[in-house]
Amino acid sequence: MKLFVGLGNPGAKYARNRHNIGFMALDEIASDHGFSPWKSKFQGQICEGTLGGIKVLLLKPQTFMNLSGQSVGEVMRFYKLTSADVTVLHDELDLAPGKCRVKQGGGHAGHNGLRSLHSHIGADYARVRLGVGHPGHKDAVAGYVLRDFPKADEAWLDDLLRGISDGAAALAAGDGGKFMNAVSLRVAPPRSSGGSKPPAGKKPAPQQDAQKPESQHASEPAARPAPPKAPAEPDDRSALEKLVDKFK
C-alpha cells in the first residue's frame, strides 16, 4: 500500500491558493482514477483506490499546513506504513511555474508543511515538487503562496495536474522517470512535423504505383507499346538525281 499526501490548507477560502496545489493534484487523481468518496478521518480527508494494481491512499490533512505531520503520522500508524511508502505533493517556490520534480528525502527548505512532516515521520519520504514560482523577495512569500492562481496560470496548471494524474500509476510503482515523462507529455508535448506518424488506428495511405498514371483504374489494361519503326533504306542516288527529283 502507498500513501500519497497532498499539502494545503482546509476550507473554500484557500482552495485555489498556490499553497494548495498538492490538494488540487490529489483531487485530479481521485477523479480520473475512480477513487472512493472522500471521508473525514485521521484529522484529514482520505480516500482509496488502485493505481496500476497497487492500492493507494490519498490524504489531504485538514490541520492547516504547519501541522500536516499530525494527520500523516496517524494514517501511517493505523496502516503500519513506513516513510518509504509515503509520497508528498507540495508547492515549490524554487521551481518555475508548471515545472515538476521528483525527489527522495532531503531537507524541508523552510516549507512549513514539510517541516511538520519531518518532525512526525522523519525525512525519508518521497516528494513531488510542484513549481509555483517565487515572488522575488522572501518577505513577499507568505502573501504570494496564500493568493489564488491568476487566470493567466490556468492553462499550465491544468496541464500539470492532468500530467500528474496520467503518471500516477508510475509514481505509485516508484518509477520516477516514467512519471516525469507522463507529466512532460502534457506540459510540453512534442511538436508535430511533416514526417510525423499517422494518428493511432489509422494506416498511412498507400503510395501510387510509379509505373501507372493516377487516373488509371486497376480494371483497365495497360497500354501496349507502339511497335518499333522499320529502319529507312539507304538512298544510293547521286546528288544530281536527288536534285532532279525535287523539280518533278
Buried (B, 14 or more C-beta within 10 A) or exposed (E): EBBBBBBBBBEEEBBBBBBBBBBBBBBBBBEBBEBEEBEEBBBBBBBBBEBEEBEBBBBBBBBBBEBBBBBBBBBBEEEEBEBEBBBBBBBBBEBEBBBBBBEEEBEBEEBBBBBBBBBBBEBEBBBBBBBBBBBEEEEEBEEBBBEEBEEEBEEBBEBBBBBBBBBBBBBBBBBBEEBBBBBBBBBEEEEEEEEEEEEEEEEEEEEEEEEEEEEBEEEEEEEEEEEEEEEEEEEEEEEEEEEEEEEE
